[in-house]
Amino acid sequence: MLGKLASECLEAAVTTRDAPAARDVLAELEGKLFATVPETAAVLRSDPRSVRRSIAAGDIPSTPVGPRRLVPVAWLRKAAGLETSGAGH
């Protein structure tokens, strides 16, 4: 089950997923496996601090890379209501 912050992010993503900024970021992520917190926030139309809180709460999956947390692009596309592209589909 998603936490409150992730639910709010997903609601915002669903209602604004066609916003130009989100589309631009998703286009830049094509072929990449992970997104940074700022990229994730742009796609979800949320504040990076909210994304970090959702990651800390376990509501958004992430992988630690040094001091940074990276979000799987496949999860991000799904959360934004878009199909994942790539092999196996």
Biopython code that builds the backbone (N, CA, C, O; Angstrom):
import numpy as np
from Bio.PDB.StructureBuilder import StructureBuilder

atoms = [
    (1, "MET", "N", (0.843, -1.176, 0.000)),
    (1, "MET", "CA", (0.000, 0.000, 0.000)),
    (1, "MET", "C", (0.889, 1.240, 0.000)),
    (1, "MET", "O", (1.932, 1.271, 0.653)),
    (2, "LEU", "N", (0.471, 2.236, -0.724)),
    (2, "LEU", "CA", (1.240, 3.468, -0.816)),
    (2, "LEU", "C", (0.950, 4.380, 0.362)),
    (2, "LEU", "O", (-0.171, 4.429, 0.869)),
    (3, "GLY", "N", (1.965, 5.091, 0.781)),
    (3, "GLY", "CA", (1.783, 6.075, 1.834)),
    (3, "GLY", "C", (1.108, 7.317, 1.291)),
    (3, "GLY", "O", (0.893, 7.452, 0.087)),
    (4, "LYS", "N", (0.779, 8.216, 2.194)),
    (4, "LYS", "CA", (0.056, 9.436, 1.819)),
    (4, "LYS", "C", (0.832, 10.282, 0.804)),
    (4, "LYS", "O", (0.260, 10.754, -0.178)),
    (5, "LEU", "N", (2.143, 10.474, 1.044)),
    (5, "LEU", "CA", (2.935, 11.313, 0.136)),
    (5, "LEU", "C", (3.017, 10.705, -1.252)),
    (5, "LEU", "O", (2.874, 11.408, -2.252)),
    (6, "ALA", "N", (3.247, 9.400, -1.316)),
    (6, "ALA", "CA", (3.328, 8.759, -2.629)),
    (6, "ALA", "C", (1.975, 8.808, -3.327)),
    (6, "ALA", "O", (1.910, 8.994, -4.542)),
    (7, "SER", "N", (0.893, 8.643, -2.566)),
    (7, "SER", "CA", (-0.439, 8.723, -3.164)),
    (7, "SER", "C", (-0.688, 10.102, -3.753)),
    (7, "SER", "O", (-1.243, 10.227, -4.844)),
    (8, "GLU", "N", (-0.276, 11.141, -3.027)),
    (8, "GLU", "CA", (-0.437, 12.502, -3.530)),
    (8, "GLU", "C", (0.394, 12.706, -4.794)),
    (8, "GLU", "O", (-0.062, 13.340, -5.746)),
    (9, "CYS", "N", (1.613, 12.168, -4.801)),
    (9, "CYS", "CA", (2.463, 12.283, -5.990)),
    (9, "CYS", "C", (1.826, 11.579, -7.170)),
    (9, "CYS", "O", (1.825, 12.100, -8.285)),
    (10, "LEU", "N", (1.282, 10.388, -6.928)),
    (10, "LEU", "CA", (0.662, 9.637, -8.008)),
    (10, "LEU", "C", (-0.581, 10.337, -8.526)),
    (10, "LEU", "O", (-0.819, 10.358, -9.733)),
    (11, "GLU", "N", (-1.383, 10.915, -7.627)),
    (11, "GLU", "CA", (-2.562, 11.657, -8.063)),
    (11, "GLU", "C", (-2.150, 12.827, -8.940)),
    (11, "GLU", "O", (-2.767, 13.085, -9.974)),
    (12, "ALA", "N", (-1.107, 13.535, -8.527)),
    (12, "ALA", "CA", (-0.620, 14.661, -9.319)),
    (12, "ALA", "C", (-0.105, 14.172, -10.667)),
    (12, "ALA", "O", (-0.321, 14.826, -11.687)),
    (13, "ALA", "N", (0.572, 13.029, -10.679)),
    (13, "ALA", "CA", (1.099, 12.492, -11.927)),
    (13, "ALA", "C", (-0.029, 12.111, -12.868)),
    (13, "ALA", "O", (0.056, 12.364, -14.069)),
    (14, "VAL", "N", (-1.071, 11.515, -12.347)),
    (14, "VAL", "CA", (-2.184, 11.096, -13.191)),
    (14, "VAL", "C", (-2.903, 12.304, -13.776)),
    (14, "VAL", "O", (-3.290, 12.286, -14.944)),
    (15, "THR", "N", (-3.087, 13.352, -12.979)),
    (15, "THR", "CA", (-3.838, 14.505, -13.465)),
    (15, "THR", "C", (-3.001, 15.418, -14.357)),
    (15, "THR", "O", (-3.556, 16.181, -15.148)),
    (16, "THR", "N", (-1.670, 15.350, -14.242)),
    (16, "THR", "CA", (-0.830, 16.247, -15.036)),
    (16, "THR", "C", (0.232, 15.507, -15.828)),
    (16, "THR", "O", (1.253, 16.093, -16.187)),
    (17, "ARG", "N", (0.010, 14.237, -16.106)),
    (17, "ARG", "CA", (1.055, 13.450, -16.757)),
    (17, "ARG", "C", (1.387, 13.943, -18.156)),
    (17, "ARG", "O", (2.448, 13.616, -18.687)),
    (18, "ASP", "N", (0.510, 14.715, -18.754)),
    (18, "ASP", "CA", (0.782, 15.214, -20.089)),
    (18, "ASP", "C", (1.433, 16.593, -20.089)),
    (18, "ASP", "O", (1.585, 17.207, -21.144)),
    (19, "ALA", "N", (1.813, 17.077, -18.921)),
    (19, "ALA", "CA", (2.470, 18.375, -18.843)),
    (19, "ALA", "C", (3.788, 18.318, -19.614)),
    (19, "ALA", "O", (4.505, 17.320, -19.541)),
    (20, "PRO", "N", (4.110, 19.383, -20.352)),
    (20, "PRO", "CA", (5.329, 19.367, -21.163)),
    (20, "PRO", "C", (6.593, 19.050, -20.380)),
    (20, "PRO", "O", (7.437, 18.301, -20.873)),
    (21, "ALA", "N", (6.754, 19.586, -19.191)),
    (21, "ALA", "CA", (7.975, 19.348, -18.428)),
    (21, "ALA", "C", (8.130, 17.868, -18.108)),
    (21, "ALA", "O", (9.226, 17.321, -18.228)),
    (22, "ALA", "N", (7.054, 17.220, -17.706)),
    (22, "ALA", "CA", (7.106, 15.792, -17.380)),
    (22, "ALA", "C", (7.449, 14.986, -18.626)),
    (22, "ALA", "O", (8.257, 14.060, -18.558)),
    (23, "ARG", "N", (6.848, 15.323, -19.756)),
    (23, "ARG", "CA", (7.150, 14.611, -21.008)),
    (23, "ARG", "C", (8.615, 14.788, -21.393)),
    (23, "ARG", "O", (9.261, 13.843, -21.846)),
    (24, "ASP", "N", (9.135, 16.000, -21.212)),
    (24, "ASP", "CA", (10.533, 16.267, -21.563)),
    (24, "ASP", "C", (11.475, 15.426, -20.702)),
    (24, "ASP", "O", (12.434, 14.839, -21.203)),
    (25, "VAL", "N", (11.191, 15.378, -19.415)),
    (25, "VAL", "CA", (12.040, 14.599, -18.507)),
    (25, "VAL", "C", (11.959, 13.122, -18.864)),
    (25, "VAL", "O", (12.982, 12.440, -18.915)),
    (26, "LEU", "N", (10.746, 12.621, -19.113)),
    (26, "LEU", "CA", (10.604, 11.213, -19.485)),
    (26, "LEU", "C", (11.340, 10.910, -20.788)),
    (26, "LEU", "O", (11.918, 9.833, -20.934)),
    (27, "ALA", "N", (11.325, 11.839, -21.724)),
    (27, "ALA", "CA", (12.060, 11.642, -22.986)),
    (27, "ALA", "C", (13.557, 11.560, -22.718)),
    (27, "ALA", "O", (14.256, 10.750, -23.326)),
    (28, "GLU", "N", (14.048, 12.394, -21.811)),
    (28, "GLU", "CA", (15.478, 12.373, -21.460)),
    (28, "GLU", "C", (15.857, 11.073, -20.756)),
    (28, "GLU", "O", (17.011, 10.648, -20.820)),
    (29, "LEU", "N", (14.896, 10.442, -20.087)),
    (29, "LEU", "CA", (15.165, 9.202, -19.360)),
    (29, "LEU", "C", (15.082, 7.959, -20.244)),
    (29, "LEU", "O", (15.381, 6.856, -19.786)),
    (30, "GLU", "N", (14.682, 8.123, -21.494)),
    (30, "GLU", "CA", (14.566, 6.990, -22.413)),
    (30, "GLU", "C", (15.903, 6.253, -22.493)),
    (30, "GLU", "O", (16.945, 6.858, -22.747)),
    (31, "GLY", "N", (15.860, 4.958, -22.275)),
    (31, "GLY", "CA", (17.063, 4.136, -22.326)),
    (31, "GLY", "C", (17.836, 4.079, -21.026)),
    (31, "GLY", "O", (18.807, 3.330, -20.923)),
    (32, "LYS", "N", (17.433, 4.844, -20.039)),
    (32, "LYS", "CA", (18.108, 4.828, -18.742)),
    (32, "LYS", "C", (17.349, 3.924, -17.781)),
    (32, "LYS", "O", (16.140, 3.739, -17.916)),
    (33, "LEU", "N", (18.059, 3.367, -16.816)),
    (33, "LEU", "CA", (17.434, 2.486, -15.834)),
    (33, "LEU", "C", (16.952, 3.228, -14.599)),
    (33, "LEU", "O", (15.990, 2.812, -13.955)),
    (34, "PHE", "N", (17.627, 4.339, -14.265)),
    (34, "PHE", "CA", (17.305, 5.049, -13.032)),
    (34, "PHE", "C", (17.160, 6.547, -13.266)),
    (34, "PHE", "O", (17.747, 7.118, -14.185)),
    (35, "ALA", "N", (16.359, 7.161, -12.402)),
    (35, "ALA", "CA", (16.146, 8.605, -12.424)),
    (35, "ALA", "C", (16.606, 9.192, -11.096)),
    (35, "ALA", "O", (16.534, 8.533, -10.059)),
    (36, "THR", "N", (17.079, 10.431, -11.134)),
    (36, "THR", "CA", (17.461, 11.117, -9.903)),
    (36, "THR", "C", (16.203, 11.608, -9.182)),
    (36, "THR", "O", (15.107, 11.589, -9.742)),
    (37, "VAL", "N", (16.376, 12.039, -7.955)),
    (37, "VAL", "CA", (15.239, 12.584, -7.200)),
    (37, "VAL", "C", (14.643, 13.802, -7.907)),
    (37, "VAL", "O", (13.420, 13.873, -8.029)),
    (38, "PRO", "N", (15.446, 14.772, -8.383)),
    (38, "PRO", "CA", (14.847, 15.910, -9.095)),
    (38, "PRO", "C", (14.085, 15.494, -10.355)),
    (38, "PRO", "O", (13.031, 16.058, -10.650)),
    (39, "GLU", "N", (14.601, 14.521, -11.096)),
    (39, "GLU", "CA", (13.886, 14.037, -12.283)),
    (39, "GLU", "C", (12.571, 13.380, -11.880)),
    (39, "GLU", "O", (11.538, 13.598, -12.514)),
    (40, "THR", "N", (12.617, 12.581, -10.830)),
    (40, "THR", "CA", (11.407, 11.926, -10.328)),
    (40, "THR", "C", (10.379, 12.962, -9.907)),
    (40, "THR", "O", (9.194, 12.832, -10.213)),
    (41, "ALA", "N", (10.834, 13.985, -9.209)),
    (41, "ALA", "CA", (9.926, 15.043, -8.762)),
    (41, "ALA", "C", (9.295, 15.758, -9.955)),
    (41, "ALA", "O", (8.109, 16.086, -9.917)),
    (42, "ALA", "N", (10.061, 16.000, -11.003)),
    (42, "ALA", "CA", (9.520, 16.680, -12.185)),
    (42, "ALA", "C", (8.438, 15.843, -12.847)),
    (42, "ALA", "O", (7.396, 16.369, -13.236)),
    (43, "VAL", "N", (8.677, 14.544, -12.978)),
    (43, "VAL", "CA", (7.694, 13.671, -13.611)),
    (43, "VAL", "C", (6.431, 13.563, -12.766)),
    (43, "VAL", "O", (5.318, 13.572, -13.294)),
    (44, "LEU", "N", (6.611, 13.460, -11.455)),
    (44, "LEU", "CA", (5.461, 13.332, -10.556)),
    (44, "LEU", "C", (4.839, 14.675, -10.196)),
    (44, "LEU", "O", (3.853, 14.736, -9.461)),
    (45, "ARG", "N", (5.425, 15.752, -10.720)),
    (45, "ARG", "CA", (4.929, 17.110, -10.436)),
    (45, "ARG", "C", (4.855, 17.337, -8.928)),
    (45, "ARG", "O", (3.828, 17.751, -8.390)),
    (46, "SER", "N", (5.956, 17.059, -8.277)),
    (46, "SER", "CA", (6.039, 17.152, -6.829)),
    (46, "SER", "C", (7.342, 17.854, -6.456)),
    (46, "SER", "O", (8.198, 18.102, -7.305)),
    (47, "ASP", "N", (7.469, 18.162, -5.193)),
    (47, "ASP", "CA", (8.686, 18.776, -4.679)),
    (47, "ASP", "C", (9.716, 17.676, -4.403)),
    (47, "ASP", "O", (9.346, 16.609, -3.913)),
    (48, "PRO", "N", (10.991, 17.907, -4.702)),
    (48, "PRO", "CA", (12.007, 16.888, -4.416)),
    (48, "PRO", "C", (12.029, 16.462, -2.943)),
    (48, "PRO", "O", (12.336, 15.309, -2.641)),
    (49, "ARG", "N", (11.711, 17.369, -2.038)),
    (49, "ARG", "CA", (11.681, 16.997, -0.620)),
    (49, "ARG", "C", (10.577, 15.983, -0.336)),
    (49, "ARG", "O", (10.755, 15.083, 0.486)),
    (50, "SER", "N", (9.440, 16.125, -1.013)),
    (50, "SER", "CA", (8.351, 15.160, -0.849)),
    (50, "SER", "C", (8.758, 13.798, -1.403)),
    (50, "SER", "O", (8.427, 12.760, -0.830)),
    (51, "VAL", "N", (9.473, 13.815, -2.516)),
    (51, "VAL", "CA", (9.957, 12.562, -3.096)),
    (51, "VAL", "C", (10.932, 11.891, -2.137)),
    (51, "VAL", "O", (10.853, 10.683, -1.913)),
    (52, "ARG", "N", (11.849, 12.667, -1.570)),
    (52, "ARG", "CA", (12.810, 12.094, -0.611)),
    (52, "ARG", "C", (12.100, 11.511, 0.614)),
    (52, "ARG", "O", (12.485, 10.453, 1.111)),
    (53, "ARG", "N", (11.071, 12.197, 1.094)),
    (53, "ARG", "CA", (10.313, 11.668, 2.241)),
    (53, "ARG", "C", (9.608, 10.369, 1.874)),
    (53, "ARG", "O", (9.570, 9.435, 2.676)),
    (54, "SER", "N", (9.052, 10.305, 0.674)),
    (54, "SER", "CA", (8.381, 9.087, 0.229)),
    (54, "SER", "C", (9.376, 7.944, 0.053)),
    (54, "SER", "O", (9.054, 6.790, 0.338)),
    (55, "ILE", "N", (10.574, 8.257, -0.413)),
    (55, "ILE", "CA", (11.621, 7.239, -0.524)),
    (55, "ILE", "C", (11.995, 6.740, 0.871)),
    (55, "ILE", "O", (12.103, 5.535, 1.097)),
    (56, "ALA", "N", (12.191, 7.667, 1.796)),
    (56, "ALA", "CA", (12.561, 7.288, 3.165)),
    (56, "ALA", "C", (11.479, 6.447, 3.829)),
    (56, "ALA", "O", (11.779, 5.557, 4.625)),
    (57, "ALA", "N", (10.222, 6.729, 3.502)),
    (57, "ALA", "CA", (9.109, 5.970, 4.077)),
    (57, "ALA", "C", (8.918, 4.624, 3.379)),
    (57, "ALA", "O", (8.143, 3.787, 3.841)),
    (58, "GLY", "N", (9.625, 4.417, 2.264)),
    (58, "GLY", "CA", (9.499, 3.166, 1.523)),
    (58, "GLY", "C", (8.361, 3.152, 0.522)),
    (58, "GLY", "O", (8.023, 2.100, -0.021)),
    (59, "ASP", "N", (7.766, 4.309, 0.272)),
    (59, "ASP", "CA", (6.642, 4.390, -0.656)),
    (59, "ASP", "C", (7.086, 4.479, -2.115)),
    (59, "ASP", "O", (6.344, 4.093, -3.018)),
    (60, "ILE", "N", (8.280, 4.980, -2.339)),
    (60, "ILE", "CA", (8.860, 5.041, -3.677)),
    (60, "ILE", "C", (10.118, 4.182, -3.639)),
    (60, "ILE", "O", (10.994, 4.410, -2.805)),
    (61, "PRO", "N", (10.219, 3.193, -4.537)),
    (61, "PRO", "CA", (11.410, 2.338, -4.530)),
    (61, "PRO", "C", (12.635, 3.116, -4.993)),
    (61, "PRO", "O", (12.543, 3.997, -5.848)),
    (62, "SER", "N", (13.775, 2.780, -4.417)),
    (62, "SER", "CA", (15.002, 3.453, -4.823)),
    (62, "SER", "C", (16.202, 2.561, -4.549)),
    (62, "SER", "O", (16.129, 1.589, -3.797)),
    (63, "THR", "N", (17.308, 2.924, -5.185)),
    (63, "THR", "CA", (18.569, 2.225, -5.015)),
    (63, "THR", "C", (19.597, 3.238, -4.532)),
    (63, "THR", "O", (19.743, 4.310, -5.120)),
    (64, "PRO", "N", (20.314, 2.896, -3.450)),
    (64, "PRO", "CA", (21.343, 3.823, -2.986)),
    (64, "PRO", "C", (22.581, 3.768, -3.881)),
    (64, "PRO", "O", (23.058, 2.693, -4.242)),
    (65, "VAL", "N", (23.087, 4.946, -4.226)),
    (65, "VAL", "CA", (24.337, 5.073, -4.972)),
    (65, "VAL", "C", (25.118, 6.171, -4.274)),
    (65, "VAL", "O", (24.898, 7.357, -4.519)),
    (66, "GLY", "N", (26.020, 5.769, -3.415)),
    (66, "GLY", "CA", (26.718, 6.745, -2.573)),
    (66, "GLY", "C", (25.690, 7.456, -1.711)),
    (66, "GLY", "O", (24.838, 6.803, -1.109)),
    (67, "PRO", "N", (25.751, 8.781, -1.639)),
    (67, "PRO", "CA", (24.780, 9.508, -0.818)),
    (67, "PRO", "C", (23.443, 9.742, -1.534)),
    (67, "PRO", "O", (22.490, 10.241, -0.935)),
    (68, "ARG", "N", (23.382, 9.377, -2.818)),
    (68, "ARG", "CA", (22.167, 9.628, -3.608)),
    (68, "ARG", "C", (21.239, 8.428, -3.597)),
    (68, "ARG", "O", (21.655, 7.306, -3.311)),
    (69, "ARG", "N", (19.977, 8.679, -3.911)),
    (69, "ARG", "CA", (18.986, 7.620, -4.107)),
    (69, "ARG", "C", (18.492, 7.751, -5.542)),
    (69, "ARG", "O", (18.155, 8.847, -5.990)),
    (70, "LEU", "N", (18.450, 6.646, -6.255)),
    (70, "LEU", "CA", (17.973, 6.648, -7.629)),
    (70, "LEU", "C", (16.707, 5.806, -7.726)),
    (70, "LEU", "O", (16.609, 4.739, -7.121)),
    (71, "VAL", "N", (15.745, 6.299, -8.491)),
    (71, "VAL", "CA", (14.431, 5.664, -8.634)),
    (71, "VAL", "C", (14.395, 4.928, -9.970)),
    (71, "VAL", "O", (14.783, 5.490, -10.994)),
    (72, "PRO", "N", (13.930, 3.668, -9.971)),
    (72, "PRO", "CA", (13.833, 2.932, -11.236)),
    (72, "PRO", "C", (12.902, 3.639, -12.230)),
    (72, "PRO", "O", (11.777, 4.002, -11.887)),
    (73, "VAL", "N", (13.380, 3.828, -13.446)),
    (73, "VAL", "CA", (12.585, 4.500, -14.476)),
    (73, "VAL", "C", (11.320, 3.696, -14.771)),
    (73, "VAL", "O", (10.269, 4.279, -15.037)),
    (74, "ALA", "N", (11.407, 2.365, -14.729)),
    (74, "ALA", "CA", (10.225, 1.534, -14.986)),
    (74, "ALA", "C", (9.125, 1.857, -13.976)),
    (74, "ALA", "O", (7.958, 1.974, -14.349)),
    (75, "TRP", "N", (9.488, 2.001, -12.704)),
    (75, "TRP", "CA", (8.492, 2.353, -11.679)),
    (75, "TRP", "C", (7.947, 3.751, -11.947)),
    (75, "TRP", "O", (6.747, 3.990, -11.814)),
    (76, "LEU", "N", (8.823, 4.668, -12.322)),
    (76, "LEU", "CA", (8.418, 6.049, -12.563)),
    (76, "LEU", "C", (7.429, 6.135, -13.722)),
    (76, "LEU", "O", (6.432, 6.851, -13.632)),
    (77, "ARG", "N", (7.692, 5.423, -14.792)),
    (77, "ARG", "CA", (6.762, 5.411, -15.928)),
    (77, "ARG", "C", (5.413, 4.821, -15.520)),
    (77, "ARG", "O", (4.363, 5.329, -15.914)),
    (78, "LYS", "N", (5.447, 3.764, -14.743)),
    (78, "LYS", "CA", (4.206, 3.146, -14.277)),
    (78, "LYS", "C", (3.443, 4.118, -13.372)),
    (78, "LYS", "O", (2.226, 4.260, -13.490)),
    (79, "ALA", "N", (4.162, 4.779, -12.477)),
    (79, "ALA", "CA", (3.515, 5.732, -11.567)),
    (79, "ALA", "C", (2.922, 6.917, -12.327)),
    (79, "ALA", "O", (1.920, 7.497, -11.909)),
    (80, "ALA", "N", (3.554, 7.266, -13.444)),
    (80, "ALA", "CA", (3.051, 8.376, -14.255)),
    (80, "ALA", "C", (1.944, 7.922, -15.199)),
    (80, "ALA", "O", (1.388, 8.731, -15.942)),
    (81, "GLY", "N", (1.625, 6.641, -15.170)),
    (81, "GLY", "CA", (0.558, 6.120, -16.011)),
    (81, "GLY", "C", (0.982, 5.808, -17.421)),
    (81, "GLY", "O", (0.149, 5.754, -18.326)),
    (82, "LEU", "N", (2.281, 5.598, -17.622)),
    (82, "LEU", "CA", (2.807, 5.292, -18.945)),
    (82, "LEU", "C", (3.348, 3.872, -18.959)),
    (82, "LEU", "O", (3.805, 3.360, -17.937)),
    (83, "GLU", "N", (3.294, 3.254, -20.100)),
    (83, "GLU", "CA", (3.868, 1.927, -20.259)),
    (83, "GLU", "C", (5.384, 2.046, -20.271)),
    (83, "GLU", "O", (5.943, 3.036, -20.744)),
    (84, "THR", "N", (6.042, 1.013, -19.740)),
    (84, "THR", "CA", (7.495, 0.988, -19.828)),
    (84, "THR", "C", (7.874, 0.551, -21.220)),
    (84, "THR", "O", (7.181, -0.252, -21.846)),
    (85, "SER", "N", (8.973, 1.083, -21.698)),
    (85, "SER", "CA", (9.480, 0.663, -23.000)),
    (85, "SER", "C", (10.731, -0.156, -22.751)),
    (85, "SER", "O", (11.363, -0.061, -21.699)),
    (86, "GLY", "N", (11.064, -0.945, -23.723)),
    (86, "GLY", "CA", (12.289, -1.721, -23.588)),
    (86, "GLY", "C", (12.051, -3.183, -23.869)),
    (86, "GLY", "O", (10.957, -3.592, -24.258)),
    (87, "ALA", "N", (13.096, -3.967, -23.666)),
    (87, "ALA", "CA", (13.042, -5.395, -23.965)),
    (87, "ALA", "C", (12.071, -6.110, -23.058)),
    (87, "ALA", "O", (11.844, -5.710, -21.916)),
    (88, "GLY", "N", (11.508, -7.166, -23.585)),
    (88, "GLY", "CA", (10.602, -7.984, -22.795)),
    (88, "GLY", "C", (9.156, -7.527, -22.851)),
    (88, "GLY", "O", (8.307, -8.099, -22.167)),
    (89, "HIS", "N", (8.851, -6.499, -23.657)),
    (89, "HIS", "CA", (7.469, -6.024, -23.760)),
    (89, "HIS", "C", (6.980, -6.148, -25.162)),
    (89, "HIS", "O", (5.835, -5.798, -25.449)),
]
sb = StructureBuilder()
sb.init_structure("model")
sb.init_model(0)
sb.init_chain("A")
sb.init_seg("    ")
for serial, (resi, resn, name, xyz) in enumerate(atoms, 1):
    if name == "N":
        sb.init_residue(resn, " ", resi, " ")
    sb.init_atom(name, np.array(xyz, "f"), 0.0, 1.0, " ", f" {name:<3s}", serial, name[0])
structure = sb.get_structure()
